[in-house]
Protein backbone atom coordinates (compact mmCIF):
# COMPACT_ATOMS: atom_id res chain seq x y z
CA UNK A 1 0.00 0.00 0.00
CA UNK A 2 1.31 3.43 -0.96
CA UNK A 3 0.28 5.53 2.08
CA UNK A 4 -0.86 9.13 1.88
CA UNK A 5 2.15 10.10 4.01
CA UNK A 6 5.00 8.63 6.02
CA UNK A 7 8.28 9.48 7.70
CA UNK A 8 11.67 9.43 5.96
CA UNK A 9 14.25 7.84 8.28
CA UNK A 10 17.85 7.15 7.23
CA UNK A 11 20.81 5.42 8.84
CA UNK A 12 22.21 8.74 10.06
CA UNK A 13 18.96 9.42 11.92
CA UNK A 14 19.21 6.04 13.61
CA UNK A 15 22.86 6.64 14.49
CA UNK A 16 22.20 9.92 16.31
CA UNK A 17 19.33 8.38 18.28
CA UNK A 18 21.57 5.50 19.35
CA UNK A 19 24.22 8.03 20.39
CA UNK A 20 21.60 9.92 22.43
CA UNK A 21 20.56 6.67 24.12
CA UNK A 22 24.16 6.22 25.29
CA UNK A 23 24.38 9.76 26.70
CA UNK A 24 24.11 10.44 30.46
CA UNK A 25 20.84 12.38 30.10
CA UNK A 26 17.93 10.92 28.15
CA UNK A 27 15.73 13.94 28.90
CA UNK A 28 16.40 17.47 30.09
CA UNK A 29 19.86 17.39 28.56
CA UNK A 30 21.79 19.56 26.09
CA UNK A 31 20.12 18.29 22.93
CA UNK A 32 16.87 20.08 23.80
CA UNK A 33 18.44 23.53 23.59
CA UNK A 34 20.44 22.51 20.50
CA UNK A 35 17.25 21.51 18.71
CA UNK A 36 15.49 24.70 19.79
CA UNK A 37 18.30 26.92 18.54
CA UNK A 38 18.52 25.04 15.24
CA UNK A 39 14.77 25.33 14.73
CA UNK A 40 14.75 29.05 15.54
CA UNK A 41 17.57 29.59 13.05
CA UNK A 42 15.78 27.54 10.39
CA UNK A 43 12.60 29.63 10.52
CA UNK A 44 14.15 33.01 11.32
CA UNK A 45 12.72 33.24 14.83
CA UNK A 46 14.20 34.46 18.11
CA UNK A 47 12.49 32.09 20.53
CA UNK A 48 11.59 28.42 20.04
CA UNK A 49 10.47 25.85 22.62
CA UNK A 50 10.07 22.20 21.69
CA UNK A 51 7.47 20.01 23.35
CA UNK A 52 5.78 16.63 23.21
CA UNK A 53 3.30 17.20 20.34
CA UNK A 54 1.63 19.76 18.12
CA UNK A 55 -1.39 19.57 20.41
CA UNK A 56 0.81 20.37 23.42
CA UNK A 57 2.27 23.27 21.43
CA UNK A 58 -1.19 24.73 20.87
CA UNK A 59 -2.08 24.31 24.55
CA UNK A 60 1.17 25.98 25.63
CA UNK A 61 0.70 28.85 23.16
CA UNK A 62 -2.82 29.62 24.33
CA UNK A 63 -1.84 29.35 28.00
CA UNK A 64 1.33 31.43 27.66
CA UNK A 65 -0.64 34.22 25.98
CA UNK A 66 -3.03 34.26 28.92
CA UNK A 67 -6.09 33.00 27.05
CA UNK A 68 -8.51 31.54 29.58
CA UNK A 69 -12.08 31.10 30.84
CA UNK A 70 -14.62 33.34 29.13
CA UNK A 71 -12.24 34.25 26.31
CA UNK A 72 -12.88 33.35 22.68
CA UNK A 73 -10.67 32.31 19.81
CA UNK A 74 -11.73 32.35 16.17
CA UNK A 75 -10.54 29.52 13.96
CA UNK A 76 -11.30 27.50 10.86
CA UNK A 77 -13.78 24.61 10.50
CA UNK A 78 -11.31 22.73 8.29
CA UNK A 79 -8.71 21.58 10.78
CA UNK A 80 -7.80 18.75 13.11
CA UNK A 81 -9.63 18.70 16.44
CA UNK A 82 -6.62 19.92 18.44
CA UNK A 83 -6.78 23.49 17.13
CA UNK A 84 -10.07 23.95 18.97
CA UNK A 85 -9.61 21.36 21.73
CA UNK A 86 -6.50 23.10 23.05
CA UNK A 87 -8.65 26.21 23.57
CA UNK A 88 -11.09 24.14 25.63
CA UNK A 89 -8.12 23.01 27.75
CA UNK A 90 -7.58 26.61 28.91
CA UNK A 91 -11.32 27.21 29.39
CA UNK A 92 -11.82 29.33 26.27
CA UNK A 93 -14.71 29.20 23.82
CA UNK A 94 -14.32 28.68 20.08
CA UNK A 95 -15.93 30.64 17.28
CA UNK A 96 -15.77 28.98 13.87
CA UNK A 97 -15.43 31.14 10.77
CA UNK A 98 -15.45 30.04 7.11
CA UNK A 99 -12.77 29.25 4.54
CA UNK A 100 -11.78 30.10 1.01
CA UNK A 101 -13.43 27.26 -0.97
CA UNK A 102 -10.36 27.02 -3.22
CA UNK A 103 -7.73 26.49 -0.52
CA UNK A 104 -9.61 25.52 2.65
CA UNK A 105 -7.78 28.34 4.44
CA UNK A 106 -9.41 30.79 6.83
CA UNK A 107 -11.33 33.60 5.12
CA UNK A 108 -10.42 36.95 6.78
CA UNK A 109 -13.82 38.49 5.97
CA UNK A 110 -15.63 35.71 7.81
CA UNK A 111 -13.32 36.23 10.79
CA UNK A 112 -13.98 39.93 11.18
CA UNK A 113 -17.73 39.36 11.50
CA UNK A 114 -17.12 37.17 14.57
CA UNK A 115 -14.82 39.47 16.55
CA UNK A 116 -16.33 40.64 19.86
CA UNK A 117 -15.08 42.09 23.13
CA UNK A 118 -14.40 38.51 24.27
CA UNK A 119 -12.14 37.62 21.33
CA UNK A 120 -8.52 37.08 22.37
CA UNK A 121 -7.01 35.38 19.34
CA UNK A 122 -7.40 34.56 15.67
CA UNK A 123 -6.03 31.06 14.97
CA UNK A 124 -5.55 30.30 11.27
CA UNK A 125 -4.31 26.95 10.00
CA UNK A 126 -1.91 26.78 7.06
CA UNK A 127 -3.86 23.89 5.58
CA UNK A 128 -1.80 21.29 3.68
CA UNK A 129 1.22 23.60 3.94
CA UNK A 130 -0.26 26.56 2.02
CA UNK A 131 0.08 29.78 4.05
CA UNK A 132 -3.07 31.71 4.86
CA UNK A 133 -3.64 35.40 4.08
CA UNK A 134 -1.35 36.46 6.91
CA UNK A 135 -1.22 40.17 6.10
CA UNK A 136 -5.00 40.52 6.23
CA UNK A 137 -5.32 38.44 9.41
CA UNK A 138 -2.46 40.28 11.13
CA UNK A 139 -4.08 43.61 10.23
CA UNK A 140 -7.36 42.41 11.77
CA UNK A 141 -5.59 41.23 14.92
CA UNK A 142 -3.71 44.49 15.39
CA UNK A 143 -6.83 46.56 14.64
CA UNK A 144 -8.75 44.82 17.42
CA UNK A 145 -5.86 44.36 19.86
CA UNK A 146 -5.96 40.57 19.81
CA UNK A 147 -3.41 37.83 19.26
CA UNK A 148 -2.61 36.04 16.02
CA UNK A 149 -1.63 32.41 16.63
CA UNK A 150 -0.58 30.41 13.56
CA UNK A 151 -1.33 26.71 13.59
CA UNK A 152 1.56 25.87 11.29
CA UNK A 153 1.60 22.13 11.98
CA UNK A 154 1.40 21.59 8.19
CA UNK A 155 3.71 24.42 7.19
CA UNK A 156 7.31 23.96 8.32
CA UNK A 157 9.34 25.12 5.32
CA UNK A 158 6.56 27.21 3.75
CA UNK A 159 7.06 30.90 2.95
CA UNK A 160 4.80 33.95 2.86
CA UNK A 161 5.96 37.03 0.93
CA UNK A 162 9.51 35.74 1.01
CA UNK A 163 9.66 35.00 4.74
CA UNK A 164 9.58 31.56 6.36
CA UNK A 165 6.47 30.64 8.30
CA UNK A 166 7.53 31.06 11.92
CA UNK A 167 9.71 34.13 11.31
CA UNK A 168 7.96 36.17 13.93
CA UNK A 169 5.21 38.42 12.57
CA UNK A 170 2.57 36.61 14.65
CA UNK A 171 2.33 36.38 18.43
CA UNK A 172 2.80 32.61 18.36
CA UNK A 173 3.38 29.89 15.78
CA UNK A 174 3.11 26.16 16.45
CA UNK A 175 4.67 23.26 14.57
CA UNK A 176 4.21 19.49 14.69
CA UNK A 177 6.81 16.74 14.28
CA UNK A 178 4.39 13.83 13.86
CA UNK A 179 5.75 11.15 11.50
CA UNK A 180 3.74 12.32 8.47
CA UNK A 181 4.96 15.93 8.82
CA UNK A 182 7.99 17.50 7.12
CA UNK A 183 10.39 16.32 9.81
CA UNK A 184 9.69 13.96 12.69
CA UNK A 185 10.76 13.36 16.27
CA UNK A 186 8.40 10.37 16.58
CA UNK A 187 5.88 12.66 18.25
CA UNK A 188 6.69 16.25 19.04
CA UNK A 189 5.96 19.90 18.46
CA UNK A 190 7.27 23.41 18.96
CA UNK A 191 6.07 26.87 19.97
CA UNK A 192 7.56 30.02 18.42
CA UNK A 193 6.81 33.30 20.22
CA UNK A 194 7.90 36.91 19.68
CA UNK A 195 8.58 38.09 23.23
CA UNK A 196 10.95 36.98 25.97
CA UNK A 197 8.08 37.06 28.47
CA UNK A 198 5.98 34.61 26.49
CA UNK A 199 9.02 32.41 25.83
CA UNK A 200 9.81 32.18 29.54
CA UNK A 201 6.22 31.25 30.29
CA UNK A 202 6.12 28.53 27.60
CA UNK A 203 9.34 27.05 28.99
CA UNK A 204 7.93 27.09 32.52
CA UNK A 205 4.50 25.68 31.63
CA UNK A 206 5.89 22.76 29.64
CA UNK A 207 7.67 21.51 32.78
CA UNK A 208 5.05 21.57 35.56
CA UNK A 209 5.21 25.37 36.01
CA UNK A 210 8.70 25.05 37.53
CA UNK A 211 11.00 28.09 37.66
CA UNK A 212 14.72 27.48 38.35
CA UNK A 213 16.19 30.89 37.50
CA UNK A 214 17.16 32.45 40.86
CA UNK A 215 16.43 35.93 39.47
CA UNK A 216 12.79 34.98 38.87
CA UNK A 217 12.05 33.14 42.12
CA UNK A 218 9.44 34.66 44.41
CA UNK A 219 11.51 33.90 47.52
CA UNK A 220 15.31 34.04 47.97
CA UNK A 221 17.00 30.83 46.85
CA UNK A 222 18.02 28.53 49.68
CA UNK A 223 20.75 26.97 47.61
CA UNK A 224 21.75 25.80 44.15
CA UNK A 225 19.03 23.16 44.29
CA UNK A 226 16.23 25.69 44.75
CA UNK A 227 13.29 25.91 42.41
CA UNK A 228 9.65 26.97 42.64
CA UNK A 229 6.45 25.62 41.15
CA UNK A 230 4.98 29.02 40.30
CA UNK A 231 1.87 28.00 38.38
CA UNK A 232 0.00 24.95 37.17
CA UNK A 233 1.88 23.49 34.23
CA UNK A 234 2.20 20.15 32.49
CA UNK A 235 4.79 17.58 31.54
CA UNK A 236 5.09 18.50 27.88
CA UNK A 237 8.86 18.05 27.65
CA UNK A 238 10.48 16.53 24.57
CA UNK A 239 13.29 14.11 25.56
CA UNK A 240 16.85 14.31 24.25
CA UNK A 241 16.31 11.07 22.32
CA UNK A 242 13.60 12.74 20.26
CA UNK A 243 15.58 15.98 19.97
CA UNK A 244 18.54 14.06 18.54
CA UNK A 245 16.27 12.78 15.78
CA UNK A 246 14.83 16.27 15.31
CA UNK A 247 18.27 17.85 14.84
CA UNK A 248 19.21 15.28 12.20
CA UNK A 249 15.87 15.62 10.43
CA UNK A 250 15.95 19.43 10.50
CA UNK A 251 19.25 19.38 8.60
CA UNK A 252 17.33 17.69 5.74
CA UNK A 253 14.28 20.00 5.81
CA UNK A 254 15.20 21.92 2.66
CA UNK A 255 15.75 18.66 0.77
CA UNK A 256 12.50 17.16 2.04
CA UNK A 257 10.45 20.25 1.11
CA UNK A 258 12.11 20.48 -2.31
CA UNK A 259 11.20 16.84 -2.95
CA UNK A 260 7.59 17.49 -1.95
CA UNK A 261 7.39 20.49 -4.26
CA UNK A 262 8.88 18.53 -7.14
CA UNK A 263 6.36 15.73 -6.65
CA UNK A 264 3.55 18.29 -6.45
CA UNK A 265 4.67 19.75 -9.78
CA UNK A 266 4.65 16.27 -11.32
CA UNK A 267 1.16 15.65 -9.96
CA UNK A 268 0.00 18.99 -11.37
CA UNK A 269 1.23 18.15 -14.86
CA UNK A 270 -0.21 14.62 -14.80
CA UNK A 271 -3.61 15.73 -13.50
CA UNK A 272 -3.93 18.45 -16.12
CA UNK A 273 -3.21 15.88 -18.84
CA UNK A 274 -5.56 13.20 -17.49
CA UNK A 275 -8.45 15.47 -16.44
CA UNK A 276 -8.56 18.34 -18.95
CA UNK A 277 -12.27 18.88 -18.20
CA UNK A 278 -11.38 20.28 -14.77
CA UNK A 279 -13.15 17.57 -12.82
CA UNK A 280 -10.01 17.02 -10.76
CA UNK A 281 -8.08 20.12 -9.72
CA UNK A 282 -4.63 20.35 -8.18
CA UNK A 283 -4.18 22.58 -5.11
CA UNK A 284 -4.24 26.30 -5.86
CA UNK A 285 -0.87 28.05 -5.96
CA UNK A 286 -0.53 31.77 -5.16
CA UNK A 287 2.25 34.09 -6.28
CA UNK A 288 3.05 35.65 -2.88
CA UNK A 289 3.46 32.41 -0.92
CA UNK A 290 4.98 28.96 -1.36
CA UNK A 291 3.42 25.83 0.06
CA UNK A 292 5.51 23.30 1.96
CA UNK A 293 3.14 20.61 0.59
CA UNK A 294 2.52 18.63 3.71
CA UNK A 295 -0.44 17.29 1.74
CA UNK A 296 -1.42 17.11 -1.90
CA UNK A 297 -5.18 17.58 -1.55
CA UNK A 298 -7.02 17.57 -4.87
CA UNK A 299 -10.53 18.88 -5.45
CA UNK A 300 -12.71 16.32 -7.20
CA UNK A 301 -16.19 16.92 -8.61
CA UNK A 302 -17.48 13.48 -7.66
CA UNK A 303 -20.96 14.16 -9.05
CA UNK A 304 -19.42 14.98 -12.42
CA UNK A 305 -18.05 11.45 -12.51
CA UNK A 306 -21.30 9.97 -11.16
CA UNK A 307 -19.60 8.48 -8.15
CA UNK A 308 -18.94 9.20 -4.48
CA UNK A 309 -15.81 9.95 -2.53
CA UNK A 310 -16.25 6.78 -0.49
CA UNK A 311 -16.41 4.66 -3.63
CA UNK A 312 -13.26 6.29 -5.01
CA UNK A 313 -11.39 5.87 -1.72
CA UNK A 314 -12.33 2.17 -1.63
CA UNK A 315 -11.31 1.59 -5.26
CA UNK A 316 -7.98 3.30 -4.70
CA UNK A 317 -7.35 1.24 -1.55
CA UNK A 318 -8.07 -1.94 -3.48
CA UNK A 319 -5.45 -0.79 -5.99
CA UNK A 320 -2.91 -0.21 -3.23
CA UNK A 321 -3.19 3.59 -3.06
CA UNK A 322 -3.85 5.13 0.34
CA UNK A 323 -5.77 8.40 0.66
CA UNK A 324 -7.19 10.56 3.43
CA UNK A 325 -9.66 13.40 3.90
CA UNK A 326 -8.32 16.58 5.53
CA UNK A 327 -10.51 17.41 7.35
CA UNK A 328 -13.98 16.51 8.50
CA UNK A 329 -15.31 19.96 9.54
CA UNK A 330 -15.11 20.56 13.28
CA UNK A 331 -18.85 20.91 13.83
CA UNK A 332 -19.48 17.46 12.31
CA UNK A 333 -17.85 16.01 15.44
CA UNK A 334 -20.03 15.55 18.55
CA UNK A 335 -17.40 17.12 20.83
CA UNK A 336 -17.25 20.39 18.94
CA UNK A 337 -20.97 20.51 18.19
CA UNK A 338 -21.68 20.22 21.92
CA UNK A 339 -18.98 22.71 22.89
CA UNK A 340 -20.00 25.28 20.27
CA UNK A 341 -23.82 25.14 20.10
CA UNK A 342 -24.05 28.77 19.05
CA UNK A 343 -22.01 28.01 15.94
CA UNK A 344 -24.27 25.30 14.52
CA UNK A 345 -26.91 27.39 12.73
CA UNK A 346 -24.56 29.59 10.71
CA UNK A 347 -23.88 28.46 7.16
CA UNK A 348 -20.32 28.13 5.93
CA UNK A 349 -20.50 27.74 2.16
CA UNK A 350 -16.72 27.79 1.69
CA UNK A 351 -16.25 24.94 4.13
CA UNK A 352 -19.10 22.92 2.67
CA UNK A 353 -17.71 23.27 -0.86
CA UNK A 354 -14.14 22.46 0.13
CA UNK A 355 -15.00 19.44 2.27
CA UNK A 356 -17.31 17.90 -0.33
CA UNK A 357 -14.51 17.77 -2.91
CA UNK A 358 -11.23 17.27 -1.08
CA UNK A 359 -9.11 14.12 -1.17
CA UNK A 360 -5.45 13.86 -0.12
CA UNK A 361 -3.30 11.76 -2.44
CA UNK A 362 0.01 10.15 -1.42
CA UNK A 363 2.86 12.61 -0.91
CA UNK A 364 6.16 12.07 0.90
CA UNK A 365 9.80 12.74 -0.06
CA UNK A 366 10.83 9.21 -1.05
CA UNK A 367 8.03 8.81 -3.59
CA UNK A 368 9.15 8.53 -7.20
CA UNK A 369 7.85 10.00 -10.44
CA UNK A 370 6.58 6.50 -11.25
CA UNK A 371 4.57 6.54 -8.01
CA UNK A 372 2.90 9.79 -9.07
CA UNK A 373 2.05 8.34 -12.47
CA UNK A 374 0.61 5.25 -10.83
CA UNK A 375 -1.55 7.25 -8.41
CA UNK A 376 -2.98 9.43 -11.19
CA UNK A 377 -3.63 6.37 -13.38
CA UNK A 378 -5.42 4.60 -10.53
CA UNK A 379 -7.42 7.76 -9.79
CA UNK A 380 -8.53 7.93 -13.41
CA UNK A 381 -9.64 4.30 -13.24
CA UNK A 382 -11.41 4.82 -9.92
CA UNK A 383 -13.36 7.74 -11.42
CA UNK A 384 -14.30 5.67 -14.46
CA UNK A 385 -12.48 7.89 -16.93
CA UNK A 386 -11.38 6.21 -20.15
CA UNK A 387 -8.70 7.53 -22.45
C-alpha positions in Angstrom: 0.0 0.0 0.0 1.3 3.4 -1.0 0.3 5.5 2.1 -0.9 9.1 1.9 2.2 10.1 4.0 5.0 8.6 6.0 8.3 9.5 7.7 11.7 9.4 6.0 14.3 7.8 8.3 17.9 7.2 7.2 20.8 5.4 8.8 22.2 8.7 10.1 19.0 9.4 11.9 19.2 6.0 13.6 22.9 6.6 14.5 22.2 9.9 16.3 19.3 8.4 18.3 21.6 5.5 19.4 24.2 8.0 20.4 21.6 9.9 22.4 20.6 6.7 24.1 24.2 6.2 25.3 24.4 9.8 26.7 24.1 10.4 30.5 20.8 12.4 30.1 17.9 10.9 28.1 15.7 13.9 28.9 16.4 17.5 30.1 19.9 17.4 28.6 21.8 19.6 26.1 20.1 18.3 22.9 16.9 20.1 23.8 18.4 23.5 23.6 20.4 22.5 20.5 17.2 21.5 18.7 15.5 24.7 19.8 18.3 26.9 18.5 18.5 25.0 15.2 14.8 25.3 14.7 14.7 29.0 15.5 17.6 29.6 13.0 15.8 27.5 10.4 12.6 29.6 10.5 14.2 33.0 11.3 12.7 33.2 14.8 14.2 34.5 18.1 12.5 32.1 20.5 11.6 28.4 20.0 10.5 25.8 22.6 10.1 22.2 21.7 7.5 20.0 23.3 5.8 16.6 23.2 3.3 17.2 20.3 1.6 19.8 18.1 -1.4 19.6 20.4 0.8 20.4 23.4 2.3 23.3 21.4 -1.2 24.7 20.9 -2.1 24.3 24.5 1.2 26.0 25.6 0.7 28.8 23.2 -2.8 29.6 24.3 -1.8 29.3 28.0 1.3 31.4 27.7 -0.6 34.2 26.0 -3.0 34.3 28.9 -6.1 33.0 27.1 -8.5 31.5 29.6 -12.1 31.1 30.8 -14.6 33.3 29.1 -12.2 34.3 26.3 -12.9 33.4 22.7 -10.7 32.3 19.8 -11.7 32.3 16.2 -10.5 29.5 14.0 -11.3 27.5 10.9 -13.8 24.6 10.5 -11.3 22.7 8.3 -8.7 21.6 10.8 -7.8 18.8 13.1 -9.6 18.7 16.4 -6.6 19.9 18.4 -6.8 23.5 17.1 -10.1 24.0 19.0 -9.6 21.4 21.7 -6.5 23.1 23.1 -8.6 26.2 23.6 -11.1 24.1 25.6 -8.1 23.0 27.7 -7.6 26.6 28.9 -11.3 27.2 29.4 -11.8 29.3 26.3 -14.7 29.2 23.8 -14.3 28.7 20.1 -15.9 30.6 17.3 -15.8 29.0 13.9 -15.4 31.1 10.8 -15.4 30.0 7.1 -12.8 29.2 4.5 -11.8 30.1 1.0 -13.4 27.3 -1.0 -10.4 27.0 -3.2 -7.7 26.5 -0.5 -9.6 25.5 2.6 -7.8 28.3 4.4 -9.4 30.8 6.8 -11.3 33.6 5.1 -10.4 36.9 6.8 -13.8 38.5 6.0 -15.6 35.7 7.8 -13.3 36.2 10.8 -14.0 39.9 11.2 -17.7 39.4 11.5 -17.1 37.2 14.6 -14.8 39.5 16.6 -16.3 40.6 19.9 -15.1 42.1 23.1 -14.4 38.5 24.3 -12.1 37.6 21.3 -8.5 37.1 22.4 -7.0 35.4 19.3 -7.4 34.6 15.7 -6.0 31.1 15.0 -5.6 30.3 11.3 -4.3 27.0 10.0 -1.9 26.8 7.1 -3.9 23.9 5.6 -1.8 21.3 3.7 1.2 23.6 3.9 -0.3 26.6 2.0 0.1 29.8 4.0 -3.1 31.7 4.9 -3.6 35.4 4.1 -1.3 36.5 6.9 -1.2 40.2 6.1 -5.0 40.5 6.2 -5.3 38.4 9.4 -2.5 40.3 11.1 -4.1 43.6 10.2 -7.4 42.4 11.8 -5.6 41.2 14.9 -3.7 44.5 15.4 -6.8 46.6 14.6 -8.7 44.8 17.4 -5.9 44.4 19.9 -6.0 40.6 19.8 -3.4 37.8 19.3 -2.6 36.0 16.0 -1.6 32.4 16.6 -0.6 30.4 13.6 -1.3 26.7 13.6 1.6 25.9 11.3 1.6 22.1 12.0 1.4 21.6 8.2 3.7 24.4 7.2 7.3 24.0 8.3 9.3 25.1 5.3 6.6 27.2 3.7 7.1 30.9 2.9 4.8 34.0 2.9 6.0 37.0 0.9 9.5 35.7 1.0 9.7 35.0 4.7 9.6 31.6 6.4 6.5 30.6 8.3 7.5 31.1 11.9 9.7 34.1 11.3 8.0 36.2 13.9 5.2 38.4 12.6 2.6 36.6 14.6 2.3 36.4 18.4 2.8 32.6 18.4 3.4 29.9 15.8 3.1 26.2 16.5 4.7 23.3 14.6 4.2 19.5 14.7 6.8 16.7 14.3 4.4 13.8 13.9 5.7 11.1 11.5 3.7 12.3 8.5 5.0 15.9 8.8 8.0 17.5 7.1 10.4 16.3 9.8 9.7 14.0 12.7 10.8 13.4 16.3 8.4 10.4 16.6 5.9 12.7 18.2 6.7 16.2 19.0 6.0 19.9 18.5 7.3 23.4 19.0 6.1 26.9 20.0 7.6 30.0 18.4 6.8 33.3 20.2 7.9 36.9 19.7 8.6 38.1 23.2 11.0 37.0 26.0 8.1 37.1 28.5 6.0 34.6 26.5 9.0 32.4 25.8 9.8 32.2 29.5 6.2 31.2 30.3 6.1 28.5 27.6 9.3 27.0 29.0 7.9 27.1 32.5 4.5 25.7 31.6 5.9 22.8 29.6 7.7 21.5 32.8 5.0 21.6 35.6 5.2 25.4 36.0 8.7 25.1 37.5 11.0 28.1 37.7 14.7 27.5 38.4 16.2 30.9 37.5 17.2 32.5 40.9 16.4 35.9 39.5 12.8 35.0 38.9 12.0 33.1 42.1 9.4 34.7 44.4 11.5 33.9 47.5 15.3 34.0 48.0 17.0 30.8 46.9 18.0 28.5 49.7 20.8 27.0 47.6 21.8 25.8 44.2 19.0 23.2 44.3 16.2 25.7 44.8 13.3 25.9 42.4 9.6 27.0 42.6 6.4 25.6 41.1 5.0 29.0 40.3 1.9 28.0 38.4 0.0 25.0 37.2 1.9 23.5 34.2 2.2 20.2 32.5 4.8 17.6 31.5 5.1 18.5 27.9 8.9 18.0 27.7 10.5 16.5 24.6 13.3 14.1 25.6 16.8 14.3 24.3 16.3 11.1 22.3 13.6 12.7 20.3 15.6 16.0 20.0 18.5 14.1 18.5 16.3 12.8 15.8 14.8 16.3 15.3 18.3 17.8 14.8 19.2 15.3 12.2 15.9 15.6 10.4 16.0 19.4 10.5 19.2 19.4 8.6 17.3 17.7 5.7 14.3 20.0 5.8 15.2 21.9 2.7 15.8 18.7 0.8 12.5 17.2 2.0 10.4 20.2 1.1 12.1 20.5 -2.3 11.2 16.8 -3.0 7.6 17.5 -2.0 7.4 20.5 -4.3 8.9 18.5 -7.1 6.4 15.7 -6.6 3.5 18.3 -6.4 4.7 19.8 -9.8 4.6 16.3 -11.3 1.2 15.7 -10.0 0.0 19.0 -11.4 1.2 18.2 -14.9 -0.2 14.6 -14.8 -3.6 15.7 -13.5 -3.9 18.5 -16.1 -3.2 15.9 -18.8 -5.6 13.2 -17.5 -8.4 15.5 -16.4 -8.6 18.3 -19.0 -12.3 18.9 -18.2 -11.4 20.3 -14.8 -13.1 17.6 -12.8 -10.0 17.0 -10.8 -8.1 20.1 -9.7 -4.6 20.3 -8.2 -4.2 22.6 -5.1 -4.2 26.3 -5.9 -0.9 28.1 -6.0 -0.5 31.8 -5.2 2.3 34.1 -6.3 3.0 35.6 -2.9 3.5 32.4 -0.9 5.0 29.0 -1.4 3.4 25.8 0.1 5.5 23.3 2.0 3.1 20.6 0.6 2.5 18.6 3.7 -0.4 17.3 1.7 -1.4 17.1 -1.9 -5.2 17.6 -1.5 -7.0 17.6 -4.9 -10.5 18.9 -5.4 -12.7 16.3 -7.2 -16.2 16.9 -8.6 -17.5 13.5 -7.7 -21.0 14.2 -9.0 -19.4 15.0 -12.4 -18.0 11.4 -12.5 -21.3 10.0 -11.2 -19.6 8.5 -8.1 -18.9 9.2 -4.5 -15.8 10.0 -2.5 -16.2 6.8 -0.5 -16.4 4.7 -3.6 -13.3 6.3 -5.0 -11.4 5.9 -1.7 -12.3 2.2 -1.6 -11.3 1.6 -5.3 -8.0 3.3 -4.7 -7.4 1.2 -1.6 -8.1 -1.9 -3.5 -5.5 -0.8 -6.0 -2.9 -0.2 -3.2 -3.2 3.6 -3.1 -3.8 5.1 0.3 -5.8 8.4 0.7 -7.2 10.6 3.4 -9.7 13.4 3.9 -8.3 16.6 5.5 -10.5 17.4 7.3 -14.0 16.5 8.5 -15.3 20.0 9.5 -15.1 20.6 13.3 -18.8 20.9 13.8 -19.5 17.5 12.3 -17.9 16.0 15.4 -20.0 15.6 18.6 -17.4 17.1 20.8 -17.2 20.4 18.9 -21.0 20.5 18.2 -21.7 20.2 21.9 -19.0 22.7 22.9 -20.0 25.3 20.3 -23.8 25.1 20.1 -24.0 28.8 19.1 -22.0 28.0 15.9 -24.3 25.3 14.5 -26.9 27.4 12.7 -24.6 29.6 10.7 -23.9 28.5 7.2 -20.3 28.1 5.9 -20.5 27.7 2.2 -16.7 27.8 1.7 -16.2 24.9 4.1 -19.1 22.9 2.7 -17.7 23.3 -0.9 -14.1 22.5 0.1 -15.0 19.4 2.3 -17.3 17.9 -0.3 -14.5 17.8 -2.9 -11.2 17.3 -1.1 -9.1 14.1 -1.2 -5.5 13.9 -0.1 -3.3 11.8 -2.4 0.0 10.1 -1.4 2.9 12.6 -0.9 6.2 12.1 0.9 9.8 12.7 -0.1 10.8 9.2 -1.0 8.0 8.8 -3.6 9.2 8.5 -7.2 7.8 10.0 -10.4 6.6 6.5 -11.2 4.6 6.5 -8.0 2.9 9.8 -9.1 2.1 8.3 -12.5 0.6 5.2 -10.8 -1.6 7.3 -8.4 -3.0 9.4 -11.2 -3.6 6.4 -13.4 -5.4 4.6 -10.5 -7.4 7.8 -9.8 -8.5 7.9 -13.4 -9.6 4.3 -13.2 -11.4 4.8 -9.9 -13.4 7.7 -11.4 -14.3 5.7 -14.5 -12.5 7.9 -16.9 -11.4 6.2 -20.1 -8.7 7.5 -22.5 
